[in-house]
């Protein structure tokens, strides 16, 4: 299954996909796109000779122009699926009409959507949180859930310590979900 992976940060989810690909998973990262310069994800891709591109919102007159530009860049790679791997931008209607997109989120949706899922869960005092893999729709973390994994909140957890444990499970979940989707292509028509 051909993947374009979108990143905004260090690229640890991307690295899990690149490692899984090297180990024989039925996925191929054909390109990596970033929404800003200097991401670790682009560096990780370059180390594996995966083509990269950057499409910054501020380089376009309107958000719609950015959406059209990133849609063109991703479409040029002819992916079967797009993976939002720590990509911190909401994809617009043109993009979502053109591509099926999965995302991971560091909380058990529908609880704690948005950019601060881990800190929101801690502040709320939950005893169990986790991660979710879901289809991307026009909302923020509102798409249909594909898979979830639970993580126990330990006494003394900080946002950083909890997030690190969630990331470990999130990476494994993402590889497993994509491997299942590669084997069962019925999702392409839903």
Long-range contacts (C-beta under 8 A, 24 or more apart in sequence): 1-26, 1-27, 1-28, 1-80, 1-81, 1-178, 1-181, 1-182, 2-28, 2-30, 2-77, 2-78, 2-79, 2-80, 2-81, 3-27, 3-28, 3-29, 3-30, 3-79, 3-80, 3-81, 3-82, 3-83, 3-178, 4-29, 4-30, 4-31, 4-32, 4-33, 4-74, 4-77, 4-79, 4-82, 4-83, 5-29, 5-31, 5-32, 5-33, 5-41, 5-45, 5-82, 5-83, 5-85, 6-32, 6-33, 6-34, 6-35, 6-74, 6-82, 6-83, 6-84, 6-85, 6-87, 6-89, 7-32, 7-33, 7-34, 7-39, 7-40, 7-41, 7-42, 7-85, 7-86, 7-87, 8-34, 8-35, 8-36, 8-39, 8-41, 8-86, 8-87, 8-88, 8-89, 9-39, 9-40, 9-41, 9-86, 9-88, 10-39, 10-40, 10-41, 10-86, 11-39, 11-40, 11-41, 11-42, 11-43, 11-44, 11-45, 11-85, 11-86, 12-86, 12-167, 12-171, 13-83, 13-85, 13-86, 13-104, 13-167, 13-170, 13-171, 13-174, 14-41, 14-44, 14-45, 14-85, 15-44, 15-171, 16-171, 16-172, 16-174, 16-175, 17-83, 17-85, 17-174, 17-175, 17-178, 18-44, 18-45, 18-48, 18-50, 20-175, 20-178, 20-179, 25-175, 25-178, 25-179, 25-182, 26-179, 26-182, 26-183, 27-175, 27-178, 27-179, 27-182, 30-77, 30-78, 30-79, 31-74, 31-77, 31-79, 33-70, 33-73, 33-74, 35-87, 35-88, 35-89, 41-85, 41-86, 51-77, 57-89, 63-92, 64-92, 64-94, 66-92, 67-91, 67-92, 67-93, 67-94, 67-95, 68-94, 70-95, 71-95, 71-98, 71-99, 74-98, 74-99, 75-99, 80-188, 81-178, 81-181, 83-174, 83-178, 84-136, 85-174, 88-115, 90-140, 91-136, 93-138, 96-136, 96-137, 96-138, 100-135, 100-187, 100-188, 101-135, 101-136, 102-133, 102-134, 102-135, 102-136, 102-146, 102-174, 102-177, 102-178, 102-181, 103-133, 103-134, 103-135, 103-136, 103-141, 103-143, 104-131, 104-132, 104-133, 104-170, 104-173, 104-174, 105-131, 105-132, 105-133, 105-134, 105-141, 106-131, 106-163, 106-166, 106-167, 106-170, 107-131, 107-132, 108-132, 108-148, 108-150, 109-134, 109-141, 109-142, 109-145, 109-148, 110-141, 110-142, 113-140, 113-141, 113-142, 114-140, 114-141, 117-141, 118-159, 118-162, 118-163, 118-166, 119-159, 121-153, 121-162, 122-153, 122-157, 122-158, 122-159, 122-162, 126-153, 127-152, 127-153, 128-152, 128-153, 129-153, 129-162, 129-166, 130-166, 130-169, 131-166, 131-169, 131-170, 131-173, 133-173, 133-174, 133-177, 146-177, 147-173, 147-176, 147-177, 149-173
